[in-house]
Amino acid sequence: MKDYRTLKFLDLFKVLFVRMGVDYPAMRKILAVKLTMDGRRTPTIFNQQAKKKNKPEENGFMKSLGMYVLLSLILIPIVIFGKNYLYQMAIFYGIVMFLVMTSMISDFSNVLLDIRDKGILLTKPLSKKTISTAKTVHISIYLFFLTIALTAAPLIIGTFRHGILFLLLALIGLILLNLFIVVLTAIIYYFILRFFDGEKLKDIINYVQIGLSISIAVGYQVVVRAFNFVDMEIVFSPSWWQFLIPPIWFAAPFELVLRHDTRFYLVGFSCLAVVIPIISIVIYNRMMPSFEQNLRKLTNQSGESKRRENRWENWIAGVVCKGTEEKIFFRFADNMMRNEREFRLKVYPALGMALVFPFIMMFNEIQMNSFAHLAVTKWYLAIYMASLMIPNAVAMLKYSGKYKGAWVYKTAPVANLAPLYSATLKVFIVNLFFPIFFILSLIFIIIFGVKIIPDILLVFVISILYTVICSNYLKGTLPFSESFEDAQQSGGLKLILAMLLIAVFAGIHYAATLVPYGVPIYFIVMLAVTIFSWKRAYKTVWNL
């Protein structure tokens, strides 16, 4: 078995683990196996097999760190410009907390809630402390790499700007922040596990993960709102509710140590930054045995219920689908998307954020001017923000937790899979995108008036065209035919470029509003292009 450099580094702390009562050699072997399994990718059917043939084993998470390094570049200006440490580092820790906890929810929850190794480990002469410590270290290893990728560049440059003491404070803050994130996530799951079991529990955990992702994104905006700009100067007005915002806790020590500012609220924030993570760890250690015991409920399959066929869904299938084959595939894709927890976890947070981000953008305008001023502007074009969730969602349509069942496509009595592709996209538009867009449209019409209805219709048509363009992510790959484990290997750069395309459509839309009859003309052109593109895109699709 491969001797990982991470484990060699861990050997330096062997004495510490032994003093804690951990069987270090056994823990090291457990970690070696876990890291080896993490580096493997389950072979998937059809062309995914061809892709991986004769290629060395790669760890998708390690490959994805490059994207986090790219994201870290936006943190550099935040760290180096100015010396308002409370503001700068609150934003810094807010962004890091958002990215790390989002990754924790989407990628590491499977590790935290994994019980597949219990059948092997619990039959061996291993203490519970050794097993639980191995799990904690396993998560910590990935959090370490993720945090380093996100913060190395801004912290190195920040050290040259602010000094070595800045680096020490930042590192201590990141360690405490990561402890807080891990424990907070575990505590939330712990309370869910106490009251629910089986399939219902898995659904609740899934929706809690989605809710956390959305609340973290919105919470980041609260951090920014804690500060005001007065005469181009950043002013902090202390209030009781700011003691509930973790990024401000971790930013306060910089003011306290580097600027020797000993105001009582900074001392209070700094104490919370140290005390809360330590208390969290103590609580986590005490509840760990009960947490591990409750994890067994995840194996309980009772409570799984069959979904009844809905007359409404059959009517929708009849309206949007042509031909019997497409209707059948529509119902199939509808069931897959509703029942895939992993799909919901990766896509639904984007739906929630698509619902709130347009209003966050407009809130900035209201703060700077007024609501009355907002209503006479062209801020209704912020509805394009809802379309930003389309590339990621469409890219996820090719993944499934039941991907091995995709052999059914080869046995199905159909000559062409064009109806499968078109039906899958129609399910996405009808069930996921349209409800979000409809809610936003009603609210925007209330704010801006009925005069924007033509613009709303234009945005909807462009969004359908945008979906067809993004469906190229499905090209050559059957829907629901690849493992979610391979989702980390998807091209992040392609998704970013796809998101930039919607900005182009929005720019043309804005230009059309400046020309007489520009919006109706743009609508007619886009409608014609969309109809042509939809028919052309699925007229000739790979035959079986």
LUMFI-454078 format. One record per residue (C-alpha): residue number from 1; x, y negated, z. Coordinates in pm, 1 decimal. Each point is the difference from the previous one (the first is absolute). Layout:
<recs>
 seq       px       py       pz
 NUM        X        Y        Z
...
</recs>
This chain:
<recs>
 seq       px       py       pz
   1      0.0      0.0      0.0
   2    120.2   -349.8    -85.5
   3    177.3   -182.5    282.3
   4   -150.1   -348.6    -28.7
   5    205.9   -306.1     84.0
   6   -293.7   -118.4    209.6
   7     39.2    305.4    221.9
   8    376.3    -52.8     26.9
   9    -71.2   -349.8    126.2
  10   -256.6    141.9    241.2
  11    270.7    229.5    141.3
  12    160.1   -309.1    155.8
  13   -298.0    -16.8    238.5
  14     -6.1    370.6     82.7
  15     83.4    -59.7    366.9
  16   -294.0   -238.6     35.3
  17   -245.3    257.1   -138.3
  18    141.3    274.8    222.5
  19    -44.7   -219.4    308.7
  20   -361.4    -52.5   -103.6
  21    -51.4    375.7     19.1
  22    -10.2     58.2   -375.1
  23    145.8    314.0   -158.2
  24    216.5   -198.5   -242.1
  25    121.1    286.0   -229.0
  26   -361.1    115.6    -47.2
  27   -121.8   -356.0    -59.4
  28    275.5    -52.3   -256.2
  29   -102.7    311.8   -193.1
  30   -365.7   -108.0      6.5
  31     96.6   -340.2   -139.5
  32    219.1    157.8   -267.4
  33   -294.6    208.9   -118.7
  34   -238.2   -298.5      7.7
  35    241.8   -219.9   -196.0
  36     53.9    278.9   -253.4
  37   -375.9     39.3    -46.4
  38    -38.4   -376.8    -34.0
  39    251.0      4.6   -282.7
  40   -195.1    258.9   -195.0
  41   -283.5    -66.1   -234.4
  42   -264.1    261.4    -60.8
  43      0.2     90.2   -371.9
  44   -317.8   -110.2   -171.1
  45   -169.3    140.9   -303.6
  46     23.1    -91.0   -366.4
  47    249.7   -272.4    -97.3
  48    112.2    -68.6    355.6
  49    174.1    338.9     -9.5
  50    183.5   -101.5   -311.2
  51    109.6   -324.2    156.7
  52    164.3    168.4    294.6
  53    160.5    286.4   -181.4
  54    379.6      2.9     29.8
  55     -8.1   -309.4    223.6
  56    161.6     -8.2    342.5
  57   -211.7    -24.6    312.8
  58    -71.7   -359.3     90.5
  59   -162.8   -169.4    295.7
  60   -273.0   -230.8   -127.8
  61      7.1   -208.4    318.1
  62    370.4    -73.8    -38.8
  63    -57.7   -100.5   -361.5
  64   -280.9   -234.4    107.2
  65    235.1   -190.9    233.1
  66    123.1   -196.1   -301.9
  67   -341.9   -162.9    -24.3
  68     17.1    -99.7    367.3
  69    345.2   -150.0    -59.1
  70   -155.7   -206.3   -280.5
  71   -278.0   -112.1    235.0
  72    260.0   -100.1    258.5
  73    117.0   -281.0   -229.1
  74   -312.1   -201.9     85.9
  75    107.7      6.8    366.4
  76    334.9   -172.6    -66.1
  77   -137.5   -356.1    -43.9
  78   -219.9     47.1    308.0
  79    304.2     83.8    212.6
  80    254.7   -253.0   -123.8
  81   -195.5   -321.9    -65.5
  82    -41.9   -219.2    306.1
  83     41.5     75.5    368.8
  84   -359.1     27.0    119.4
  85     62.1    352.0    124.8
  86   -347.3     55.3    141.3
  87   -163.6    -67.6   -335.4
  88    262.6    162.4   -221.2
  89     44.0    317.8    201.2
  90   -374.1     36.1     67.5
  91    -52.9      6.7   -377.1
  92    299.7    233.2    -38.1
  93   -125.3    247.8    261.2
  94   -355.6    -36.6   -130.0
  95    101.9    109.0   -349.9
  96    220.7    280.6    133.3
  97   -277.6    122.2    230.8
  98   -249.5     -8.7   -285.9
  99    222.9    198.5   -236.5
 100    128.5    248.5    258.8
 101   -338.2     69.9    157.8
 102   -166.7     32.5   -340.0
 103    266.4    253.4    -95.4
 104    -42.7    166.4    340.0
 105   -372.5     37.5    -57.7
 106     22.5    122.4   -359.0
 107    316.1    213.1      6.5
 108     90.0     96.6    356.8
 109   -344.4     90.3    133.7
 110     39.7    342.6   -156.6
 111    315.6     43.7    208.2
 112   -161.5   -130.0    318.5
 113   -307.7    219.8    -46.5
 114    179.8    300.2   -149.8
 115    -85.8    328.9    171.8
 116    113.1    241.1   -269.9
 117    323.6     84.5    181.0
 118   -173.0     78.9    330.3
 119    -63.1    360.7    -95.3
 120    374.2     52.9    -40.2
 121    151.5   -224.4    266.9
 122   -239.0     83.1    284.5
 123     76.7    371.7    -36.9
 124    369.2    -66.7     60.4
 125    176.4    -62.5    333.6
 126    -11.6   -376.8    -45.6
 127   -112.0   -255.6    255.8
 128   -278.8   -240.0    -86.5
 129    239.9   -286.6     65.6
 130    236.2    128.7   -270.8
 131   -281.0     30.7   -253.7
 132   -151.7   -341.5     77.0
 133    344.2   -167.0      0.9
 134     74.9    152.8   -341.1
 135   -323.1   -150.2   -131.8
 136     79.4   -341.9    147.8
 137    355.0      2.8   -139.7
 138   -132.5    112.6   -338.1
 139   -227.8   -303.7    -20.6
 140    273.9   -226.9    136.6
 141    243.4    106.3   -272.4
 142   -233.4   -116.7   -274.0
 143    -96.9   -314.3    186.6
 144    370.9    -78.2     34.3
 145     63.5     29.0   -375.1
 146   -315.6   -194.9    -82.2
 147     83.9   -279.4    244.1
 148    362.1    -21.0   -118.1
 149   -113.4    -22.9   -363.5
 150   -241.5   -280.4     88.0
 151    219.8   -206.7    228.5
 152    370.5     63.6    -76.9
 153     37.6   -274.5   -261.6
 154   -183.7   -279.9    188.6
 155    170.9     87.7    329.5
 156    351.2      2.4   -151.3
 157    -56.9   -336.5   -165.7
 158   -175.3   -128.4    312.9
 159    303.3     96.8    208.2
 160    224.3   -224.0   -212.1
 161   -255.3   -279.9     43.0
 162    -86.0     33.9    370.4
 163    279.9    205.0    157.0
 164     58.4    345.2    147.7
 165   -239.8    -61.2    290.3
 166   -278.5    -34.6   -256.5
 167     85.4    345.4   -137.2
 168     -4.0    160.9    345.7
 169   -338.7   -151.8     83.9
 170   -141.8    104.3   -338.4
 171    119.9    361.3     38.9
 172   -138.9     28.8    353.8
 173   -327.7   -148.3   -123.6
 174    -22.3    247.6   -289.5
 175     62.7    296.1    232.6
 176   -270.1   -117.1    240.2
 177   -236.3    -76.2   -289.4
 178     41.1    349.9   -145.2
 179    -59.9    157.2    341.0
 180   -314.7   -207.3     33.2
 181   -124.3    100.3   -348.0
 182     54.8    373.9     53.6
 183   -162.8      0.7    341.7
 184   -290.6   -221.9   -107.4
 185    -78.5    234.1   -289.3
 186     26.8    307.6    224.3
 187   -223.3   -152.2    270.5
 188   -271.1    -81.4   -253.4
 189      7.5    357.1   -130.2
 190      3.6    133.0    356.1
 191   -329.4   -163.3     91.0
 192   -159.6    118.1   -324.9
 193    120.4    355.2     66.0
 194   -157.7      0.9    345.8
 195   -354.1    -52.4   -123.4
 196    -24.7    167.1   -340.0
 197    102.3    324.7   -165.6
 198     19.2    187.0   -327.7
 199    -83.9   -156.8   -334.3
 200   -178.8   -292.5    163.5
 201    319.4    -86.3    184.9
 202    200.5      1.7   -322.7
 203   -249.7   -237.1   -160.4
 204      8.8   -234.8    299.1
 205    381.7     -2.0      1.1
 206     -8.8    -77.0   -370.8
 207   -229.3   -300.0     45.6
 208    196.9   -122.1    301.4
 209    315.4      6.3   -214.4
 210   -182.1   -199.3   -266.6
 211   -130.7   -247.7    256.6
 212    346.4    -41.6    150.6
 213    150.7    -74.2   -340.3
 214   -259.0   -270.9    -65.4
 215     21.0   -148.7    349.8
 216    381.7    -15.7    -18.9
 217    -22.0   -194.9   -326.7
 218   -255.4   -239.0    146.1
 219    189.1    -21.1    331.0
 220    309.8   -118.0   -183.2
 221   -200.1   -301.6   -112.9
 222    -87.1    -72.7    364.4
 223    372.8    -32.0     74.2
 224     29.6   -276.7   -258.5
 225   -309.0   -176.6    138.0
 226    166.5    -25.6    342.6
 227    216.6   -280.1   -141.5
 228    -93.1   -337.6   -145.5
 229    189.6   -243.2   -219.7
 230      6.2   -357.3    132.8
 231    197.6   -259.6   -199.1
 232    183.9    285.5   -174.3
 233    103.1    138.0    339.3
 234   -110.8    339.8    128.9
 235   -189.5    -40.0    325.1
 236    -91.6    283.5    234.4
 237   -301.9    -55.3    224.4
 238     -2.9    266.6    272.8
 239   -330.2    173.3     66.7
 240   -110.8    310.4    189.7
 241    -85.3    200.9   -312.4
 242    360.5    -26.7   -124.0
 243    100.3    237.3    279.3
 244   -186.8    268.9   -198.2
 245    222.0    -39.6   -310.9
 246    306.3    231.7     17.8
 247    216.8   -178.6   -263.9
 248      0.8   -313.5    216.1
 249    121.2    206.7    299.5
 250    304.5    119.0   -190.0
 251     75.1   -346.9   -141.1
 252     -3.7   -177.7    337.6
 253    340.4    131.1    125.3
 254    174.4   -184.8   -284.5
 255   -128.8   -333.1    131.6
 256     76.3    105.9    355.8
 257    360.4    113.1    -62.8
 258    120.3   -192.6   -304.3
 259   -162.4   -336.4     79.6
 260    -17.7     38.5    378.5
 261   -369.7    -92.1     -5.0
 262   -145.2    129.9    328.5
 263   -360.8   -115.3    -29.5
 264   -231.6    236.9    187.2
 265   -182.0    138.6   -305.1
 266    331.0     92.7   -169.1
 267    106.1    185.0    314.1
 268   -339.2    174.1      1.2
 269     28.6    103.0   -365.1
 270    354.8    128.6     55.8
 271   -106.3    206.3    300.0
 272   -281.2    157.7   -203.2
 273    248.8     88.0   -277.0
 274    200.7    208.4    247.9
 275   -261.1    121.8    246.5
 276   -280.0    112.3   -236.6
 277    216.6    239.5   -210.3
 278    151.2    150.4    318.2
 279   -342.9     46.6    159.0
 280   -123.0    146.3   -328.3
 281    281.1    258.2      0.8
 282    -82.3    101.1    359.2
 283   -369.1     39.6    -89.1
 284     92.7    192.1   -315.2
 285    220.7    246.0    190.6
 286   -271.6     64.5    257.2
 287   -273.1     57.5   -253.8
 288    216.9    206.9   -240.0
 289    -95.0    345.0    144.0
 290   -370.4    -86.4    -24.6
 291     55.6   -147.0   -345.5
 292    167.9    320.3   -123.3
 293   -281.1    204.8    152.3
 294   -268.2   -205.3   -173.8
 295    182.0     31.9   -332.9
 296   -124.2    359.2    -14.6
 297   -346.3   -139.6    -68.8
 298    123.7    -84.4   -349.2
 299    -11.2    371.1    -83.2
 300   -369.8     16.4     86.5
 301   -193.0     16.6   -322.6
 302   -343.6     -6.7    162.4
 303   -181.3   -316.7    -73.7
 304     76.1     11.7   -369.0
 305   -321.4    -83.0   -178.8
 306   -100.7     36.2   -359.6
 307    -88.7   -313.0   -180.5
 308   -348.1      1.0   -147.0
 309    -38.5    -89.6   -361.8
 310   -143.4   -345.8    -27.5
 311   -270.1   -107.0   -241.7
 312    164.2   -341.9    -17.7
 313    331.5    151.9   -110.3
 314   -173.7    208.3   -265.2
 315   -175.9   -312.4   -127.7
 316    329.1   -193.1    -10.0
 317    165.4    287.1   -188.0
 318   -283.3     -7.4   -251.7
 319     37.0   -375.5    -51.1
 320    379.1    -33.1    -34.2
 321     86.3    335.2   -159.2
 322    -53.7    129.5   -349.1
 323    -43.1    371.6    -53.8
 324    -43.5    290.2    240.5
 325    373.8     63.1     38.3
 326     73.2   -354.2    114.8
 327   -288.7     13.8    251.4
 328    137.2    322.7    147.5
 329    350.6   -145.4     24.1
 330   -148.5   -317.6    153.3
 331   -155.5    200.1    284.2
 332    320.2    200.3     37.6
 333    218.7   -311.6     25.6
 334   -251.3   -159.2    237.1
 335     21.5    297.9    237.2
 336    380.3      5.3    -18.5
 337     36.4   -368.8     89.2
 338   -250.2     20.6    285.8
 339    154.9    311.1    155.3
 340    370.3    -81.1    -42.8
 341    113.6   -150.9    330.5
 342    348.5    -70.9   -131.9
 343   -148.7   -186.3   -296.0
 344   -217.3   -210.2    231.0
 345    300.1    -73.7    220.6
 346    210.8   -126.3   -289.6
 347   -274.0   -188.5   -188.9
 348   -262.9   -126.2    247.3
 349    236.4   -239.3    185.7
 350     61.8   -171.7   -334.0
 351   -377.9    -27.0    -44.9
 352    -34.6   -164.3    339.8
 353    283.6   -241.9    -67.8
 354   -148.6    -80.8   -342.4
 355   -312.1   -105.0    190.7
 356    175.9   -231.5    247.8
 357    297.9   -142.4   -191.5
 358   -202.9   -236.7   -224.2
 359   -143.1   -163.0    313.7
 360    341.2    -19.1    166.4
 361    125.1   -187.7   -305.7
 362   -298.9   -235.3      8.5
 363     35.4    -53.6    375.2
 364    335.3   -166.7    -66.0
 365   -175.0   -243.3   -233.6
 366   -270.2    -73.1    259.3
 367    267.7    -69.7    261.9
 368    176.9   -245.8   -229.9
 369   -315.6   -172.7   -125.4
 370   -359.2     96.7     80.6
 371   -269.9    251.9    -84.7
 372   -183.6   -258.9   -209.6
 373    315.0    -58.0   -203.5
 374     44.3    376.7    -46.2
 375   -349.8     37.6   -147.2
 376     77.3   -236.8   -291.1
 377    335.9    158.0    -89.2
 378     85.5    301.2   -212.8
 379     90.7    212.8    301.4
 380   -268.5    246.2   -110.1
 381    274.3    144.6   -220.8
 382    138.1    149.2    323.3
 383   -244.2    284.4    -70.5
 384    273.0    136.1   -228.4
 385    170.5    107.3    323.7
 386   -252.9    284.8     14.8
 387    149.1    142.4   -319.1
 388    343.0     38.6    158.6
 389   -111.5    328.0    158.2
 390    -67.6    157.7   -340.3
 391    357.6    108.7    -97.5
 392     68.7    183.9    326.2
 393   -344.8    161.5      7.7
 394     19.5    117.2   -362.0
 395    353.1    131.5     56.6
 396   -133.1    206.3    293.0
 397   -265.9    169.5   -214.7
 398    247.6    261.5   -119.1
 399     75.1    122.2    354.2
 400   -194.2    241.9    215.7
 401     41.0    207.3    312.5
 402   -155.4    287.0   -196.9
 403    217.5    -47.5   -307.9
 404     63.6    374.3    -32.1
 405   -362.7     43.8   -104.8
 406     67.6   -196.3   -318.7
 407     30.2    332.5   -183.8
 408   -378.0    -29.8    -35.6
 409     58.6   -251.8   -279.6
 410    155.4    274.2   -212.0
 411   -284.7    241.9     67.5
 412   -279.3   -255.3    -52.3
 413   -197.3     53.6   -323.7
 414     91.6   -338.3   -147.8
 415    206.5    -73.7   -307.9
 416    110.4   -351.4     96.0
 417     60.9   -164.1    336.6
 418    -92.3   -350.8   -116.1
 419   -324.1      7.6    207.4
 420    204.0     83.8    311.9
 421    219.4   -309.8    -32.9
 422   -283.6   -237.8    -83.5
 423   -230.6    144.5    270.1
 424    270.2    -31.2    266.8
 425     53.2   -368.0    -81.6
 426   -375.8    -61.4     -3.8
 427    -29.8    150.1    348.3
 428    278.1   -231.2    118.7
 429   -172.1   -305.5   -150.6
 430   -350.5     89.3    125.0
 431     83.9    129.6    348.7
 432    308.5   -198.4    100.3
 433     55.8   -314.2   -203.3
 434   -355.1   -116.4    -76.1
 435   -126.9     -9.0    364.0
 436    297.2   -215.8    105.6
 437    -37.2   -224.7   -303.5
 438   -377.6    -31.7     49.4
 439     36.5   -108.3    364.4
 440    267.3   -253.9    -92.7
 441   -212.5   -129.4   -288.3
 442   -301.9    -65.4    224.1
 443    211.5   -187.7    253.8
 444    177.4   -200.6   -270.3
 445   -332.3    -95.9   -160.3
 446   -123.0   -123.7    340.1
 447    317.9   -206.6     42.5
 448     46.8   -134.9   -353.6
 449   -353.2     17.4   -141.3
 450   -170.1    184.3   -285.7
 451    212.2   -188.6   -252.3
 452    278.2    255.7     47.4
 453   -214.6    299.8   -107.2
 454    151.2     -0.6   -354.9
 455    346.6     -5.0    156.6
 456    -93.3    292.0    229.2
 457   -123.1    204.4   -296.9
 458    320.6    -80.1   -188.4
 459    215.9    114.2    294.0
 460   -196.2    326.3     21.6
 461     50.3     74.4   -371.4
 462    371.2    -80.7     28.8
 463     23.0    230.5    303.0
 464   -144.0    288.7   -203.7
 465    252.4    -71.8   -277.3
 466    270.8    -18.6    265.6
 467   -109.5    342.5    129.3
 468     34.6    146.6   -349.4
 469    349.3   -151.0    -30.7
 470    101.3    134.4    341.4
 471   -138.1    343.0    -88.8
 472    323.9     53.2   -191.9
 473    122.2    127.9    337.3
 474   -216.7    302.9    -73.1
 475    144.2     52.7   -344.3
 476    134.5    351.2    -34.1
 477   -118.5     90.9    350.7
 478   -334.9    153.3     83.6
 479   -203.2   -167.7    274.7
 480     38.7    161.7    344.5
 481    273.5    232.1   -130.3
 482    306.7   -113.5    197.5
 483     88.7     16.2    367.2
 484    -17.3   -311.2    215.4
 485    353.0     87.4    107.5
 486    111.6   -116.4   -343.0
 487   -176.7   -335.7     35.9
 488    317.0   -151.8    149.0
 489    173.4     62.3   -332.3
 490   -243.1   -224.5   -187.8
 491    158.4   -302.5   -162.8
 492    -38.9   -294.7    234.4
 493    137.5   -238.0   -263.6
 494   -271.3    108.4   -246.3
 495   -266.7    -79.3    257.6
 496    147.8   -345.2     62.4
 497      9.2    -74.4   -373.4
 498   -361.9    117.3    -30.3
 499    -99.5   -237.4    280.2
 500    172.1   -287.9   -178.6
 501   -218.0     67.3   -305.0
 502   -315.6   -103.1    187.8
 503    168.0   -336.1     67.0
 504     29.6    -43.1   -377.8
 505   -373.6     66.7    -44.9
 506    -78.9   -244.5    282.3
 507    225.0   -266.5   -158.5
 508   -178.8     31.9   -334.4
 509   -334.2    -16.6    183.5
 510    105.8   -322.5    172.3
 511    107.7   -147.5   -335.6
 512   -338.5    102.0   -147.2
 513   -181.9   -200.9    269.6
 514    174.4   -314.8   -129.6
 515   -137.0     47.0   -352.6
 516   -366.3    -57.9    -99.8
 517   -174.1    339.5    -32.8
 518    334.8    160.8     81.6
 519   -141.3    242.9    255.9
 520   -282.1    137.8   -227.2
 521    244.7     40.3   -287.6
 522    253.5    172.3    225.5
 523   -278.8    226.0    130.8
 524   -107.7    108.1   -349.4
 525    359.1     70.1   -102.5
 526     75.0    199.5    317.8
 527   -326.9    195.0    -27.7
 528     83.0    103.3   -355.7
 529    357.8     92.2     93.6
 530   -120.1    198.6    302.2
 531   -256.7    200.5   -198.1
 532    255.4     72.1   -273.4
 533    272.4     90.5    251.9
 534   -224.1    233.7    198.5
 535   -111.5    188.4   -310.6
 536    351.0      9.9   -142.4
 537    168.3    104.7    324.5
 538   -211.9    314.3     40.8
 539    -82.5     83.0   -357.9
 540    300.6    229.2    -36.7
 541    123.4    139.8    327.7
 542    230.8    297.2     41.3
 543   -182.5    319.7    -80.8
 544     30.3    302.3    219.6
</recs>
